[in-house]
Amino acid sequence: MPQTQIRALLFDVFGTVVDWRSSVSAELEALGKKTGAPPDTDWIQFAEEWRAGYMKNTFVFRISRIVAEGGQGPSSVDVMHRQILDGLLKSPEWAHLGKLWDEDTRQNLNLAWHRLNGWPDTVEGLHALKKQVIIATLSNGNVRLLVDMAKHAGLPWDTVFSTELFDTFKPNPKAYQSAMRHLSLPPENCAMVAAHIYDLQAAAKNGMKTVYVHRPLEDDGPLKAVGGVKTKAEGGEVDYVVHSFVELAEIFSKGN
């Protein structure tokens, strides 16, 4: 990757910057103990089904084909997460939890997505990268969610780009093009950083450089529920592959 040409890094957030799986399952477990849920409840499974419901039923099938193409649909990920949560709590597998969790409880639980923790390398790596390039989010998460998450996890963004600001969702080209336009940078000076190949493929189609970050289970988690979506980076598909933001910062440091 010609890192000396890169002046801005745009980051996918869920799964790439923050570990949603362990963060949400920990909140679920704490809530379960407080509300008398069965002690053997598989909270990781609940968290994964919550995320998979978003990926399958909203993001890929409904949002990318309808909202991202100018149609109508929920514009806030908070709204989507709540819809999926209520659906899970009505399902046969999880209805017993639905009986335990009232409206106030559900509202607070839905905000668990605002309180996600970074991966072990996230904060250190972002601070190191921030010294060398502009670092910003480019996420389908709504603005308030991204701001709350940054405060919670100590994420030192230079700016926050949410697709909510652009009335679309990734992987619509408008998302990538709008972020670059607001940074006053051409595509060759911007790179997308993500743990999901479909996001990077869309960024590349808009002329951006691409950085694939390996994150535990991201390739084999919720995206498995999405038919036809490629989940792993292969040779030549991206400009660079790293295992941490610290590694990425070291590459930029050596390059400069």
PLY file of the C-alpha trace (Angstrom):
ply
format ascii 1.0
element vertex 256
property float x
property float y
property float z
element edge 255
property int vertex1
property int vertex2
end_header
0.00 0.00 0.00
1.44 3.41 -0.93
0.84 4.75 2.57
2.59 8.06 1.84
-0.35 8.97 -0.41
-2.93 8.32 2.29
-4.05 11.42 4.13
-7.23 10.07 5.72
-8.34 6.71 7.09
-12.07 6.03 7.25
-13.02 3.27 9.67
-15.88 0.86 9.76
-16.79 0.63 13.45
-18.85 -2.43 14.44
-16.47 -5.37 14.57
-13.56 -3.40 13.15
-12.99 -0.83 15.90
-15.12 -2.26 18.69
-15.79 -5.78 19.94
-19.59 -5.79 19.86
-19.89 -9.50 20.63
-18.24 -9.51 24.07
-19.56 -6.05 24.97
-23.22 -6.80 24.26
-23.13 -10.32 25.71
-21.63 -8.94 28.95
-24.47 -6.43 29.28
-27.00 -9.16 28.52
-25.50 -11.44 31.16
-25.57 -8.68 33.79
-29.18 -7.87 32.93
-30.10 -11.55 33.02
-28.74 -11.94 36.54
-30.57 -8.81 37.67
-33.92 -9.88 36.21
-33.89 -13.57 37.06
-33.11 -15.08 33.66
-32.07 -18.76 33.58
-28.39 -18.99 34.59
-27.53 -21.23 31.65
-28.72 -18.72 29.04
-26.34 -18.43 26.09
-25.88 -14.66 25.99
-23.32 -14.78 23.19
-25.89 -16.56 21.02
-28.46 -13.86 21.82
-25.97 -11.12 20.91
-25.06 -12.87 17.66
-28.70 -13.35 16.69
-29.35 -9.68 17.42
-26.51 -8.65 15.15
-27.34 -11.26 12.51
-30.92 -10.03 12.41
-29.64 -6.56 11.60
-27.22 -7.83 8.96
-29.69 -10.13 7.24
-33.14 -8.62 7.61
-32.24 -4.97 7.43
-28.79 -4.12 6.15
-28.28 -6.37 3.18
-31.78 -7.24 2.04
-33.84 -4.18 2.94
-31.52 -1.22 3.44
-28.96 -1.78 0.72
-31.65 -2.57 -1.84
-34.28 -0.05 -0.78
-33.08 2.74 1.52
-29.59 2.94 0.03
-31.17 3.22 -3.40
-33.45 6.06 -2.43
-36.44 4.16 -1.03
-38.09 4.38 2.35
-37.03 2.66 5.54
-35.63 3.28 9.06
-32.84 5.84 8.96
-31.46 5.12 12.45
-29.57 2.02 13.51
-31.01 2.57 17.00
-34.47 2.04 15.53
-33.33 -1.04 13.65
-31.65 -2.56 16.69
-34.82 -2.04 18.70
-36.97 -3.67 16.02
-34.70 -6.70 15.94
-34.61 -6.88 19.76
-38.40 -6.86 20.03
-38.60 -9.50 17.34
-36.17 -11.75 19.20
-38.08 -11.35 22.45
-41.24 -12.54 20.71
-39.58 -15.61 19.22
-40.14 -19.04 20.78
-36.49 -19.32 21.82
-36.35 -16.02 23.68
-39.96 -15.25 24.65
-39.23 -16.16 28.28
-36.87 -13.17 28.40
-39.47 -10.96 26.77
-41.72 -11.59 29.76
-38.98 -10.40 32.11
-37.93 -7.21 30.32
-40.29 -4.25 30.37
-40.18 -1.15 28.16
-37.65 0.77 30.28
-35.40 -2.27 30.43
-35.53 -2.73 26.67
-34.79 0.92 26.01
-31.68 0.79 28.17
-30.59 -2.54 26.74
-30.89 -1.16 23.21
-28.32 1.46 24.19
-25.79 -1.32 24.83
-24.70 -0.66 21.26
-23.64 2.83 22.40
-21.39 1.31 25.07
-19.20 -1.05 23.06
-15.57 -1.53 24.05
-12.66 -1.34 21.64
-10.41 -4.24 20.76
-7.21 -4.37 22.86
-5.20 -2.56 20.17
-7.86 0.00 19.22
-7.13 3.04 21.37
-3.34 2.75 21.19
-3.45 2.22 17.44
-5.85 5.08 16.77
-3.78 7.52 18.81
-0.66 6.51 16.86
-2.46 6.85 13.52
-3.97 10.18 14.51
-0.48 11.66 14.64
0.04 10.83 10.98
-3.30 11.02 9.17
-6.91 12.10 9.62
-8.90 9.34 11.31
-12.67 9.26 11.02
-15.55 6.84 11.21
-17.60 5.87 8.19
-20.30 3.80 9.81
-23.96 2.93 9.40
-24.30 3.68 13.09
-26.26 6.86 13.75
-24.43 9.98 14.92
-25.48 9.85 18.57
-24.50 6.19 18.81
-21.04 6.90 17.38
-20.47 9.91 19.65
-21.56 8.01 22.76
-19.37 5.06 21.78
-16.35 7.31 21.25
-16.79 8.79 24.72
-17.31 5.38 26.31
-14.37 3.64 24.64
-11.99 6.61 24.40
-11.88 6.67 20.60
-9.95 9.78 19.46
-11.70 10.47 16.15
-10.89 13.65 14.25
-14.46 13.60 12.98
-17.46 11.28 12.91
-19.13 10.38 9.64
-22.38 8.50 9.91
-24.30 7.44 6.85
-27.28 8.95 8.66
-25.82 12.32 7.63
-25.94 11.32 3.97
-29.42 9.76 3.96
-28.08 6.41 2.84
-26.25 3.33 4.11
-23.09 1.51 3.14
-22.39 -0.02 0.70
-24.13 2.66 -1.39
-21.47 4.71 -3.26
-23.01 7.89 -1.86
-21.70 7.03 1.60
-18.05 6.84 0.55
-18.23 9.74 -1.88
-19.91 12.04 0.65
-17.31 11.37 3.34
-14.46 12.11 0.96
-16.19 15.25 -0.28
-16.47 16.58 3.27
-12.78 15.87 3.82
-11.92 17.73 0.57
-9.77 14.79 -0.52
-9.72 12.72 -3.71
-10.21 8.94 -3.44
-6.52 8.14 -3.92
-5.75 10.02 -0.70
-8.30 8.05 1.35
-8.35 4.49 2.63
-11.20 2.45 4.08
-10.32 0.28 7.07
-12.66 -2.62 7.81
-12.91 -6.22 8.97
-15.53 -6.93 6.28
-14.59 -7.50 2.68
-17.92 -6.29 1.24
-17.29 -2.83 2.76
-13.81 -2.71 1.29
-14.99 -3.87 -2.11
-17.52 -1.03 -2.19
-14.86 1.49 -1.13
-12.48 0.25 -3.82
-15.14 0.72 -6.48
-15.14 4.38 -5.49
-11.38 4.67 -5.92
-10.37 4.36 -2.27
-7.44 2.35 -0.97
-8.41 -0.57 1.27
-7.10 -2.04 4.52
-8.46 -5.35 5.77
-8.16 -5.91 9.54
-8.46 -9.44 10.92
-10.83 -9.53 13.88
-11.84 -12.69 15.79
-15.04 -14.27 14.47
-15.99 -11.31 12.27
-15.55 -13.31 9.10
-17.47 -16.26 10.48
-20.13 -14.51 12.55
-23.31 -12.65 11.49
-22.28 -12.38 7.86
-22.78 -16.14 7.55
-26.50 -15.39 7.72
-26.25 -13.26 4.62
-26.48 -15.19 1.39
-24.07 -14.27 -1.35
-21.87 -11.90 0.65
-18.18 -12.65 0.45
-16.62 -12.54 3.90
-12.89 -13.08 3.57
-10.12 -11.10 1.91
-8.10 -13.06 -0.60
-4.91 -12.25 -2.44
-5.15 -9.08 -4.49
-8.59 -8.07 -3.25
-7.36 -5.38 -0.86
-4.34 -3.11 -0.74
-3.19 -4.26 2.66
-3.98 -6.81 5.38
-3.14 -6.20 9.05
-3.96 -7.83 12.38
-4.18 -4.67 14.48
-4.31 -0.89 14.31
-0.91 -0.82 16.01
0.50 -2.80 13.10
-1.12 -0.37 10.68
0.37 2.60 12.53
3.83 1.01 12.34
3.47 0.65 8.59
2.61 4.33 8.25
5.49 5.28 10.52
7.99 3.34 8.44
6.53 4.69 5.23
6.85 8.29 6.37
0 1
1 2
2 3
3 4
4 5
5 6
6 7
7 8
8 9
9 10
10 11
11 12
12 13
13 14
14 15
15 16
16 17
17 18
18 19
19 20
20 21
21 22
22 23
23 24
24 25
25 26
26 27
27 28
28 29
29 30
30 31
31 32
32 33
33 34
34 35
35 36
36 37
37 38
38 39
39 40
40 41
41 42
42 43
43 44
44 45
45 46
46 47
47 48
48 49
49 50
50 51
51 52
52 53
53 54
54 55
55 56
56 57
57 58
58 59
59 60
60 61
61 62
62 63
63 64
64 65
65 66
66 67
67 68
68 69
69 70
70 71
71 72
72 73
73 74
74 75
75 76
76 77
77 78
78 79
79 80
80 81
81 82
82 83
83 84
84 85
85 86
86 87
87 88
88 89
89 90
90 91
91 92
92 93
93 94
94 95
95 96
96 97
97 98
98 99
99 100
100 101
101 102
102 103
103 104
104 105
105 106
106 107
107 108
108 109
109 110
110 111
111 112
112 113
113 114
114 115
115 116
116 117
117 118
118 119
119 120
120 121
121 122
122 123
123 124
124 125
125 126
126 127
127 128
128 129
129 130
130 131
131 132
132 133
133 134
134 135
135 136
136 137
137 138
138 139
139 140
140 141
141 142
142 143
143 144
144 145
145 146
146 147
147 148
148 149
149 150
150 151
151 152
152 153
153 154
154 155
155 156
156 157
157 158
158 159
159 160
160 161
161 162
162 163
163 164
164 165
165 166
166 167
167 168
168 169
169 170
170 171
171 172
172 173
173 174
174 175
175 176
176 177
177 178
178 179
179 180
180 181
181 182
182 183
183 184
184 185
185 186
186 187
187 188
188 189
189 190
190 191
191 192
192 193
193 194
194 195
195 196
196 197
197 198
198 199
199 200
200 201
201 202
202 203
203 204
204 205
205 206
206 207
207 208
208 209
209 210
210 211
211 212
212 213
213 214
214 215
215 216
216 217
217 218
218 219
219 220
220 221
221 222
222 223
223 224
224 225
225 226
226 227
227 228
228 229
229 230
230 231
231 232
232 233
233 234
234 235
235 236
236 237
237 238
238 239
239 240
240 241
241 242
242 243
243 244
244 245
245 246
246 247
247 248
248 249
249 250
250 251
251 252
252 253
253 254
254 255
